[in-house]
Amino acid sequence: MISKDKLINAAIIGIIVVLIFMIVIINLPSTQNVKEEGLFPQIVGNMLLKSNETGIASIKNITSYDDFRGNIVDGYAAQYSGINGTMVIFIARMPDNYSALGSLKDMVINAGYNESTIPDENTTVIKIPGVTNPEIFLIQKSKNVAWHYTFTTSNKVYWISFDKPDLQYQMEMLREVFLKIN
C-alpha cells in the first residue's frame, strides 16, 4: 500500500509538472502570435534590409519615379545594403494585371523605349534580351550612376535599382527578388 506521504509527494510533483508544462505551452510561439515579416524579408541574397515603408509616402515616391502614372492601390519601398552596394525596391500594387502592365508600358515608352517618342540623351531604355516572363526593362539615367530594372508580376509593378555596375550581380539579385518578394 502507498503511504500518505508518498501520495502527497506524487501529487505535488504532478502539479509542478503540469504547471511547468502550462508555462512552456503559453510561452511557445503559436501561429497566431508569430510576428509576420512583411513583404520585405530581412535578407535578400547577401544584402540586409535597412529600411522599408508602405502607404502614402511610398506612393508619392513611386509617382515621382520615372514619371510613373496609374491607379496605384498601395505602394511599398525598401532599401537593402551589402558588400556590393545598395539595392532599392519600389513596388506599386495596381487594381489588376492589365493596369500594371499598361502603366509599365506607358512608363518605358515615355522614358524612350519606343520610337514613338524622342529619347532623352541622358536616358537609355532597353528590354533585357531573352527574358519574356516577365519582360524586364533596364532604365539607365546618367551613365554609370544607377541601374533601374522594372517589370510586372500579376498586379504589381516593380522597380529595382542598383548603384554598382556589376551586371552579373544585378541579375543574381533580380532572381533573388523574384524568389523572395512578391
Contact map, one row per residue, 1 for C-alpha under 8 A:
11100000000000000000000000000000000000000000000000000000000000000000000000000000000000000000000000000000000000000000000000000000000000000000000000000000000000000000000000000000000000
11110110000000000000000000000000000000000000000000000000000000000000000000000000000000000000000000000000000000000000000000000000000000000000000000000000000000000000000000000000000000
11111110000000000000000000000000000000000000000000000000000000000000000000000000000000000000000000000000000000000000000000000000000000000000000000000000000000000000000000000000000000
01111111000000000000000000000000000000000000000000000000000000000000000000000000000000000000000000000000000000000000000000000000000000000000000000000000000000000000000000000000000000
00111111100000000000000000000000000000000000000000000000000000000000000000000000000000000000000000000000000000000000000000000000000000000000000000000000000000000000000000000000000000
01111111110000000000000000000000000000000000000000000000000000000000000000000000000000000000000000000000000000000000000000000000000000000000000000000000000000000000000000000000000000
01111111111000000000000000000000000000000000000000000000000000000000000000000000000000000000000000000000000000000000000000000000000000000000000000000000000000000000000000000000000000
00011111111100000000000000000000000000000000000000000000000000000000000000000000000000000000000000000000000000000000000000000000000000000000000000000000000000000000000000000000000000
00001111111110000000000000000000000000000000000000000000000000000000000000000000000000000000000000000000000000000000000000000000000000000000000000000000000000000000000000000000000000
00000111111111000000000000000000000000000000000000000000000000000000000000000000000000000000000000000000000000000000000000000000000000000000000000000000000000000000000000000000000000
00000011111111100000000000000000000000000000000000000000000000000000000000000000000000000000000000000000000000000000000000000000000000000000000000000000000000000000000000000000000000
00000001111111110000000000000000000000000000000000000000000000000000000000000000000000000000000000000000000000000000000000000000000000000000000000000000000000000000000000000000000000
00000000111111111000000000000000000000000000000000000000000000000000000000000000000000000000000000000000000000000000000000000000000000000000000000000000000000000000000000000000000000
00000000011111111100000000000000000000000000000000000000000000000000000000000000000000000000000000000000000000000000000000000000000000000000000000000000000000000000000000000000000000
00000000001111111110000000000000000000000000000000000000000000000000000000000000000000000000000000000000000000000000000000000000000000000000000000000000000000000000000000000000000000
00000000000111111111000000000000000000000000000000000000000000000000000000000000000000000000000000000000000000000000000000000000000000000000000000000000000000000000000000000000000000
00000000000011111111100000000000000000000000000000000000000000000000000000000000000000000000000000000000000000000000000000000000000000000000000000000000000000000000000000000000000000
00000000000001111111110000000000000000000000000000000000000000000000000000000000000000000000000000000000000000000000000000000000000000000000000000000000000000000000000000000000000000
00000000000000111111111000000000000000000000000000000000000000000000000000000000000000000000000000000000000000000000000000000000000000000000000000000000000000000000000000000000000000
00000000000000011111111100000000000000000000000000000000000000000000000000000000000000000000000000000000000000000000000000000000000000000000000000000000000000000000000000000000000000
00000000000000001111111110000000000000000000000000000000000000000000000000000000000000000000000000000000000000000000000000000000000000000000000000000000000000000000000000000000000000
00000000000000000111111111000000000000000000000000000000000000000000000000000000000000000000000000000000000000000000000000000000000000000000000000000000000000000000000000000000000000
00000000000000000011111111100000000000000000000000000000000000000000000000000000000000000000000000000000000000000000000000000000000000000000000000000000000000000000000000000000000000
00000000000000000001111111110000000000000000000000000000000000000000000000000000000000000000000000000000000000000000000000000000000000000000000000000000000000000000000000000000000000
00000000000000000000111111110000000000000000000000000000000000000000000000000000000000000000000000000000000000000000000000000000000000000000000000000000000000000000000000000000000000
00000000000000000000011111111000000000000000000000000000000000000000000000000000000000000000000000000000000000000000000000000000000000000000000000000000000000000000000000000000000000
00000000000000000000001111111000000000000000000000000000000000000000000000000000000000000000000000000000000000000000000000000000000000000000000000000000000000000000000000000000000000
00000000000000000000000111111100000000000000000000000000000000000000000000000000000000000000000000000000000000000000000000000000000000000000000000000000000000000000000000000000000000
00000000000000000000000001111111110000000000000000000000000000000000000000000000000000000000000000000000000000000000000000000000000000000000000000000000000000000000000000000000000000
00000000000000000000000000011111110000000000000000000000000000000000000000000000000000000000000000000000000000000000000000000000000000000000000000000000000000000000000000000000000000
00000000000000000000000000001111110000000000000000000000000000000000000000000000000000000000000000000000000000000000000000000000000000000000000000000000000000000000000000000000000000
00000000000000000000000000001111110000000000000000000000000000000000000000000000000000000000000000000000000000000000000000000000000000000000000000000000000000000000000000000000000000
00000000000000000000000000001111111000000000000000000000000000000000000000000000000000000000000000000000000000000000000000000000000000000000000000000000000000000000000000000000000000
00000000000000000000000000001111111100000000000000000000000000000000000000000000000000000000000000000000000000000000000000000000000000000000000000000000000000000000000000000000000000
00000000000000000000000000000000111110000000000000000000000000000000000000000000000000000000000000000000000000000000000000000000000000000000000000000000000000000000000000000000000000
00000000000000000000000000000000011111000000000000000000000000000000000000000000000000000000000000000000000000000000000000000000000000000000000000000000000000000000000000000000000000
00000000000000000000000000000000001111111100000000000000000000000000000000000000000000000000000000000000000000000000000000000000000000000000000000000000000000000000000000000000000000
00000000000000000000000000000000000111111000000000000000000000000000000000000000000000000000000000000000000000000000000000000000000000000000000000000000000000000000000000000000000000
00000000000000000000000000000000000011111000000000000000000000000000000000000000000000000000000000000000000000000000000000000000000000000000000000000000000000000000000000000000000011
00000000000000000000000000000000000011111100000010010000000000000000000000000100000000000000000000000000000000000000000000000000000000000000000000000000000000000000000000000000000010
00000000000000000000000000000000000011111111000010000000000000000000000000000000000000000000000000000000000000000000000000000000000000000000000000000000000000000000000000000000000110
00000000000000000000000000000000000010011111000110000000000000000000000000000000000000000000000000000000000000000000000000000000000000000000000000000000000000000000000000000000000000
00000000000000000000000000000000000000001111111110000000000000000000000000000000000000000000000000000000000000000000000000000000000000000000000000000000000000000000000000000000000000
00000000000000000000000000000000000000001111111110000000000000000000000000000001000000000000000000000000000000000000000000000000000000000000000000000000000000000000000000001001100100
00000000000000000000000000000000000000000011111000000000000000000000000000000000000000000000000000000000000000000000000000000000000000000000000000000000000000000000000000001001000000
00000000000000000000000000000000000000000011111100000000000000000000000000000000011000000000000000000000000000000000000000000000000000000000000000000000000000000000000000000000000000
00000000000000000000000000000000000000000011111110000000000000000000000000000001111001000000000000000000000000000000000000000000000000000000000000000000000000000000000000000000000000
00000000000000000000000000000000000000000111011111000000000000000000000000000001110000000000000000000000000000000000000000000000000000000000000000000000000000000000000000000000000000
00000000000000000000000000000000000000011111001111110000000000000000000000000111100000000000000000000000000000000000000000000000000000000000000000000000000000000000000000000000000000
00000000000000000000000000000000000000000000000111110000000000000000000000000111100000000000000000000000000000000000000000000000000000000000000000000000000000000000000000000000000000
00000000000000000000000000000000000000000000000011111000000000000000000000000111000000000000000000000000000000000000000000000000000000000000000000000000000000000000000000000000000000
00000000000000000000000000000000000000010000000011111100000000000000000000011110000000000000000000000000000000000000000000000000000000000000000000000000000000000000000000000000000000
00000000000000000000000000000000000000000000000000111110110000000000000000011100000000000000000000000000000000000000000000000000000000000000000000000000000000000000000000000000000000
00000000000000000000000000000000000000000000000000011111111000000000000001111000000000000000000000000000000000000000000000000000000000000000000000000000000000000000000000000000000000
00000000000000000000000000000000000000000000000000001111111000000000000001110000000000000000000000000000000000000000000000000000000000000000000000000000000000000000000000000000000000
00000000000000000000000000000000000000000000000000000111111100000000000001100000000000000000000000000000000000000000000000000000000000000000000000000000000000000000000000000000000000
00000000000000000000000000000000000000000000000000001111111110000000000000000000000000000000000000000000000000000000000000000000000000000000000000000000000000000000000000000000000000
00000000000000000000000000000000000000000000000000001111111111000000000000111000000000000100000000000000000000000000000000000000000000000000000000000000000000000000000000000000000000
00000000000000000000000000000000000000000000000000000111111111100000000101110000000000000001000000000000000000000000000000000000000000000000000000000000000000000000000000000000000000
00000000000000000000000000000000000000000000000000000001111111110000000000000000000000000000000000000000000000000000000000000000000000000000000000000000000000000000000000000000000000
00000000000000000000000000000000000000000000000000000000111111111000000000000000000000000000000000000000000000000000000000000000000000000000000000000000000000000000000000000000000000
00000000000000000000000000000000000000000000000000000000011111111001000000100000000000000111000000000000000000000000000000000000000000000000000000000000000000000000000000000000000000
00000000000000000000000000000000000000000000000000000000001111111111100000000000000000000000000000000000000000000000000000000000000000000000000000000000000000000000000000000000000000
00000000000000000000000000000000000000000000000000000000000111111111000000000000000000000000000000000000000000000000000000000000000000000000000000000000000000000000000000000000000000
00000000000000000000000000000000000000000000000000000000000011111111000000000000000000000000000000000000000000000000000000000000000000000000000000000000000000000000000000000000000000
00000000000000000000000000000000000000000000000000000000000000111111000000000000000000000000000000000000001000100000000000000000000000000000000000000000000000000000000000000000000000
00000000000000000000000000000000000000000000000000000000000000111111100000000000000000000000000000000000001000000000000000000000000000000000000000000000000000000000000000000000000000
00000000000000000000000000000000000000000000000000000000000001111111110000000000000000000000000000000011001000000000000000000000000000000000000000000000000000000000000000000000000000
00000000000000000000000000000000000000000000000000000000000000100011111000000000000000000000000000000010001000000000000000000000000000000000000000000000000000000000000000000000000000
00000000000000000000000000000000000000000000000000000000000000000001111100000000000000000000010000110010000000000000000000000000000000000000000000000000000000000000000000000000000000
00000000000000000000000000000000000000000000000000000000000000000000111110000000000000000000011000100000000000000000000000000000000000000000000000000000000000000000000000000000000000
00000000000000000000000000000000000000000000000000000000001000000000011111100000000000000001111000000000000000000000000000000000000000000000000000000000000000000000000000000000000000
00000000000000000000000000000000000000000000000000000000000000000000001111100000000000000001111000000000000000000000000000000000000000000000000000000000000000000000000000000000000000
00000000000000000000000000000000000000000000000000000111001000000000000111110000000000000001110000000000000000000000000000000000000000000000000000000000000000000000000000000000000000
00000000000000000000000000000000000000000000000000000111011001000000000111111000000000000111100000000000000000000000000000000000000000000000000000000000000000000000000000000000000000
00000000000000000000000000000000000000000000000000011110011000000000000001111100000000000111000000000000000000000000000000000000000000000000000000000000000000000000000000000000000000
00000000000000000000000000000000000000000000000000011100010000000000000000111110000000011110000000000000000000000000000000000000000000000000000000000000000000000000000000000000000000
00000000000000000000000000000000000000010000000011111000000000000000000000011111000000011100000000000000000000000000000000000000000000000000000000000000000000000000000000000000000000
00000000000000000000000000000000000000000000000011110000000000000000000000001111100001111000000000000000000000000000000000000000000000000000000000000000000000000000000000000000000000
00000000000000000000000000000000000000000001001111100000000000000000000000000111110001110000000000000000000000000000000000000000000000000000000000000000000000000000000000000000000000
00000000000000000000000000000000000000000000001111000000000000000000000000000011111111100000000000000000000000000000000000000000000000000000000000000000000000000000000000000000000000
00000000000000000000000000000000000000000000011100000000000000000000000000000001111111000000000000000000000000000000000000000000000000000000000000000000000000000000000000000000000000
00000000000000000000000000000000000000000000011000000000000000000000000000000000111110000000000000000000000000000000000000000000000000000000000000000000000000000000000000000000000000
00000000000000000000000000000000000000000000000000000000000000000000000000000000111111000000000000000000000000000000000000000000000000000000000000000000000000000001000000000000000000
00000000000000000000000000000000000000000000000000000000000000000000000000000000111111100000000000000000000000000000000000000000000000000000000000000000000000000111000000000000000000
00000000000000000000000000000000000000000000001000000000000000000000000000000011110111110000000000000000000000000000000000000000000000000000000000000000000000000111000000000000000000
00000000000000000000000000000000000000000000000000000000000000000000000000000011100011111000000000000000000000000000000000000000000000000000000000000000000000011110000000000000000000
00000000000000000000000000000000000000000000000000000000000000000000000000001111000001111100000000000000000000000000000000000000000000000000000000000000000000111100000000000000000000
00000000000000000000000000000000000000000000000000000000000000000000000000001110000000111110000000000000000000000000000000000000000000000000000000000000000001111000000000000000000000
00000000000000000000000000000000000000000000000000000000010001000000000000111100000000011111000000000000000000000000000000000000000000000000000000000000000001110000000000000000000000
00000000000000000000000000000000000000000000000000000000000001000000000000111000000000001111100000000000000000000000000000000000000000000000000000000000000111100000000000000000000000
00000000000000000000000000000000000000000000000000000000001001000000000111110000000000000111110000000000000000000000000000000000000000000000000000000000000111000000000000000000000000
00000000000000000000000000000000000000000000000000000000000000000000000111100000000000000011111000010000000000000000000000000000000000000000000000000000001110000000000000000000000000
00000000000000000000000000000000000000000000000000000000000000000000011111000000000000000001111110110000000000000000000000000000000000000000000000000000001110000000000000000000000000
00000000000000000000000000000000000000000000000000000000000000000000001110000000000000000000111110110000000000000000000000000000000000000000000000000000001000000000000000000000000000
00000000000000000000000000000000000000000000000000000000000000000000000000000000000000000000011111110000000000000000000000000000000000000000000000000000011000000000000000000000000000
00000000000000000000000000000000000000000000000000000000000000000000000000000000000000000000011111111000000000000000000000000000000000000000000000000000111100000000000000000000000000
00000000000000000000000000000000000000000000000000000000000000000000000000000000000000000000000111111100000000000000000000000000000000000000000000000000001000000000000000000000000000
00000000000000000000000000000000000000000000000000000000000000000000011000000000000000000000011111111110000000000000000000000000000000000000000000000000001000000000000000000000000000
00000000000000000000000000000000000000000000000000000000000000000000010000000000000000000000111111111111000000000000000000000000000000000000000000000001011110000000000000000000000000
00000000000000000000000000000000000000000000000000000000000000000000000000000000000000000000000011111111100000000000000000000000000000000000000000000001001010000000000000000000000000
00000000000000000000000000000000000000000000000000000000000000000000000000000000000000000000000001111111110000000000000000000000000000000000000000000000000000000000000000000000000000
00000000000000000000000000000000000000000000000000000000000000000001110000000000000000000000000000111111111000000000000000000000000000000000000000000000000000000000000000000000000000
00000000000000000000000000000000000000000000000000000000000000000001000000000000000000000000000000011111111100000000000000000000000000000000000000000111000010000000000000000000000000
00000000000000000000000000000000000000000000000000000000000000000000000000000000000000000000000000001111111110000000000000000000000000000000000000000000000000000000000000000000000000
00000000000000000000000000000000000000000000000000000000000000000000000000000000000000000000000000000111111111000000000000000000000000000000000000000000000000000000000000000000000000
00000000000000000000000000000000000000000000000000000000000000000111100000000000000000000000000000000011111111100000000000000000000000000000000000000000000000000000000000000000000000
00000000000000000000000000000000000000000000000000000000000000000000000000000000000000000000000000000001111111111100000000001000000000001010000000000000000000000000000000000000000000
00000000000000000000000000000000000000000000000000000000000000000000000000000000000000000000000000000000111111111101100000000000000000000000000000000000000000000000000000000000000000
00000000000000000000000000000000000000000000000000000000000000000000000000000000000000000000000000000000011111111100100000000000000000000000000000000000000000000000000000000000000000
00000000000000000000000000000000000000000000000000000000000000000100000000000000000000000000000000000000001111111000001100101000000000000010000000000000000000000000000000000000000000
00000000000000000000000000000000000000000000000000000000000000000000000000000000000000000000000000000000000111111110111100111000000000000000000000000000000000000000000000000000000000
00000000000000000000000000000000000000000000000000000000000000000000000000000000000000000000000000000000000111111110001000011100000000000000000000000000000000000000000000000000000000
00000000000000000000000000000000000000000000000000000000000000000000000000000000000000000000000000000000000111011111100000000000000000000000000000000000000000000000000000000000000000
00000000000000000000000000000000000000000000000000000000000000000000000000000000000000000000000000000000000000011111110000000000000000000000000000000000000000000000000000000000000000
00000000000000000000000000000000000000000000000000000000000000000000000000000000000000000000000000000000000010000111110000000000000000000000000000000000000000000000000000000000000000
00000000000000000000000000000000000000000000000000000000000000000000000000000000000000000000000000000000000011010111111000000000000000000000000000000000000000000000000000000000000000
00000000000000000000000000000000000000000000000000000000000000000000000000000000000000000000000000000000000000010011111100000000000000000000000000000000000000000000000000000000000000
00000000000000000000000000000000000000000000000000000000000000000000000000000000000000000000000000000000000000111000111110110000000000000000000000000000000000000000000000000000000000
00000000000000000000000000000000000000000000000000000000000000000000000000000000000000000000000000000000000000110000011111110000000000000000000000000000000000000000000000000000000000
00000000000000000000000000000000000000000000000000000000000000000000000000000000000000000000000000000000000000000000001111110000000000000000000000000000000000000000000000000000000000
00000000000000000000000000000000000000000000000000000000000000000000000000000000000000000000000000000000000000000000000111110000000000000000111000000000000000000000000000000000000000
00000000000000000000000000000000000000000000000000000000000000000000000000000000000000000000000000000000000000110000001111111000000000000011111000000000000000000000000000000000000000
00000000000000000000000000000000000000000000000000000000000000000000000000000000000000000000000000000000000000011000001111111100000000000111100000000000000000000000000000000000000000
00000000000000000000000000000000000000000000000000000000000000000000000000000000000000000000000000000000000100111000000000111110000000001111000000000000000000000000000000000000000000
00000000000000000000000000000000000000000000000000000000000000000000000000000000000000000000000000000000000000001000000000011111000000001110000000000000000000000000000000000000000000
00000000000000000000000000000000000000000000000000000000000000000000000000000000000000000000000000000000000000000000000000001111100000111100000000000000000000000000000000000000000000
00000000000000000000000000000000000000000000000000000000000000000000000000000000000000000000000000000000000000000000000000000111111000111100000000000000000000000000000000000000000000
00000000000000000000000000000000000000000000000000000000000000000000000000000000000000000000000000000000000000000000000000000011111000000000000000000000000000000000000000000000000000
00000000000000000000000000000000000000000000000000000000000000000000000000000000000000000000000000000000000000000000000000000001111100000000000000000000000000000000000000000000000000
00000000000000000000000000000000000000000000000000000000000000000000000000000000000000000000000000000000000000000000000000000001111111110000000000000000000000000000000000000000000000
00000000000000000000000000000000000000000000000000000000000000000000000000000000000000000000000000000000000000000000000000000000011111110000000000000000000000000000000000000000000000
00000000000000000000000000000000000000000000000000000000000000000000000000000000000000000000000000000000000000000000000000000000001111100000000000000000000000000000000000000000000000
00000000000000000000000000000000000000000000000000000000000000000000000000000000000000000000000000000000000000000000000000000000001111110000000000000011100000000000000000000000000000
00000000000000000000000000000000000000000000000000000000000000000000000000000000000000000000000000000000000000000000000000000011001111111000000000000011000000000000000000000000000000
00000000000000000000000000000000000000000000000000000000000000000000000000000000000000000000000000000000000000000000000000000011001101111100000000001110000000000000000000000000000000
00000000000000000000000000000000000000000000000000000000000000000000000000000000000000000000000000000000000100000000000000001111000000111110000000001110000000000000000000000000000000
00000000000000000000000000000000000000000000000000000000000000000000000000000000000000000000000000000000000000000000000000011111000000011111000000111100000000000000000000000000000000
00000000000000000000000000000000000000000000000000000000000000000000000000000000000000000000000000000000000100100000000000111100000000001111100000111100000000000000000000000000000000
00000000000000000000000000000000000000000000000000000000000000000000000000000000000000000000000000000000000000000000000000111000000000000111111111110000000000000000000000000000000000
00000000000000000000000000000000000000000000000000000000000000000000000000000000000000000000000000000000000000000000000001110000000000000011111011100000000000000000000000000000000000
00000000000000000000000000000000000000000000000000000000000000000000000000000000000000000000000000000000000000000000000001100000000000000001111111000000000000000000000000000000000000
00000000000000000000000000000000000000000000000000000000000000000000000000000000000000000000000000000000000000000000000001100000000000000001111111000000000000000000000000000000000000
00000000000000000000000000000000000000000000000000000000000000000000000000000000000000000000000000000000000000000000000000000000000000000001011111100000000000000000100000000000000000
00000000000000000000000000000000000000000000000000000000000000000000000000000000000000000000000000000000000000000000000000000000000000000001111111100000000000000011000000000000000000
00000000000000000000000000000000000000000000000000000000000000000000000000000000000000000000000000000000000000000000000000000000000000000001111111110000000000001111100000000000000000
00000000000000000000000000000000000000000000000000000000000000000000000000000000000000000000000000000000000000000000000000000000000000000111100111111000000000001111100000000000000000
00000000000000000000000000000000000000000000000000000000000000000000000000000000000000000000000000000000000000000000000000000000000000000111000001111100000000111100000000000000000000
00000000000000000000000000000000000000000000000000000000000000000000000000000000000000000000000000000000000000000000000000000000000000011110000000111110000001111000000000000000000000
00000000000000000000000000000000000000000000000000000000000000000000000000000000000000000000000000000001000000000000000000000000000000011110000000011111000011110000000000000000000000
00000000000000000000000000000000000000000000000000000000000000000000000000000000000000000000000000000001000000000000000000000000000001111000000000001111100011100000000000000000000000
00000000000000000000000000000000000000000000000000000000000000000000000000000000000000000000000000011001000000000000000000000000000001100000000000000111111111000000000000000000000000
00000000000000000000000000000000000000000000000000000000000000000000000000000000000000000000000010000000000000000000000000000000000001000000000000000011111111000000000000000000000001
00000000000000000000000000000000000000000000000000000000000000000000000000000000000000000000000110010000000000000000000000000000000000000000000000000001111100000000000000000000000000
00000000000000000000000000000000000000000000000000000000000000000000000000000000000000000000111111111000000000000000000000000000000000000000000000000001111110000000000000000000000000
00000000000000000000000000000000000000000000000000000000000000000000000000000000000000000011110010010000000000000000000000000000000000000000000000000001111111000000000000000000000000
00000000000000000000000000000000000000000000000000000000000000000000000000000000000000000011110000011001000000000000000000000000000000000000000000000111101111100000000000000000000000
00000000000000000000000000000000000000000000000000000000000000000000000000000000000000001111000000000000000000000000000000000000000000000000000000001111100111110000000000000000000000
00000000000000000000000000000000000000000000000000000000000000000000000000000000000000011110000000000000000000000000000000000000000000000000000000011110000011111000000000000000000000
00000000000000000000000000000000000000000000000000000000000000000000000000000000000000111100000000000000000000000000000000000000000000000000000000011100000001111100000000000100000000
00000000000000000000000000000000000000000000000000000000000000000000000000000000000000111000000000000000000000000000000000000000000000000000000001111000000000111110000000000000000000
00000000000000000000000000000000000000000000000000000000000000000000000000000000000011110000000000000000000000000000000000000000000000000000000001110000000000011111100001000000000000
00000000000000000000000000000000000000000000000000000000000000000000000000000000000011100000000000000000000000000000000000000000000000000000000011100000000000001111100000000000000000
00000000000000000000000000000000000000000000000000000000000000000000000000000000000111000000000000000000000000000000000000000000000000000000000011100000000000000111110000000000000000
00000000000000000000000000000000000000000000000000000000000000000000000000000000000000000000000000000000000000000000000000000000000000000000000101100000000000000111111000000000000000
00000000000000000000000000000000000000000000000000000000000000000000000000000000000000000000000000000000000000000000000000000000000000000000000000000000000000000001111111000000000000
00000000000000000000000000000000000000000000000000000000000000000000000000000000000000000000000000000000000000000000000000000000000000000000000000000000000000000000111111100000000000
00000000000000000000000000000000000000000000000000000000000000000000000000000000000000000000000000000000000000000000000000000000000000000000000000000000000000000000011111110000000000
00000000000000000000000000000000000000000000000000000000000000000000000000000000000000000000000000000000000000000000000000000000000000000000000000000000000000000000011111111000000000
00000000000000000000000000000000000000000000000000000000000000000000000000000000000000000000000000000000000000000000000000000000000000000000000000000000000000000100011111111100000000
00000000000000000000000000000000000000000000000000000000000000000000000000000000000000000000000000000000000000000000000000000000000000000000000000000000000000000000001111111110000000
00000000000000000000000000000000000000000000000000000000000000000000000000000000000000000000000000000000000000000000000000000000000000000000000000000000000000000000000111111111000000
00000000000000000000000000000000000000000001100000000000000000000000000000000000000000000000000000000000000000000000000000000000000000000000000000000000000000000000000011111111100000
00000000000000000000000000000000000000000000000000000000000000000000000000000000000000000000000000000000000000000000000000000000000000000000000000000000000000010000000001111111110000
00000000000000000000000000000000000000000000000000000000000000000000000000000000000000000000000000000000000000000000000000000000000000000000000000000000000000000000000000111111111000
00000000000000000000000000000000000000000001100000000000000000000000000000000000000000000000000000000000000000000000000000000000000000000000000000000000000000000000000000011111111100
00000000000000000000000000000000000000000001000000000000000000000000000000000000000000000000000000000000000000000000000000000000000000000000000000000000000000000000000000001111111111
00000000000000000000000000000000000000000000000000000000000000000000000000000000000000000000000000000000000000000000000000000000000000000000000000000000000000000000000000000111111111
00000000000000000000000000000000000000000000000000000000000000000000000000000000000000000000000000000000000000000000000000000000000000000000000000000000000000000000000000000011111111
00000000000000000000000000000000000000001001000000000000000000000000000000000000000000000000000000000000000000000000000000000000000000000000000000000000000000000000000000000001111111
00000000000000000000000000000000000000111000000000000000000000000000000000000000000000000000000000000000000000000000000000000000000000000000000000000000000000000000000000000000111111
00000000000000000000000000000000000000100000000000000000000000000000000000000000000000000000000000000000000000000000000000000000000000000000000000000000100000000000000000000000111111
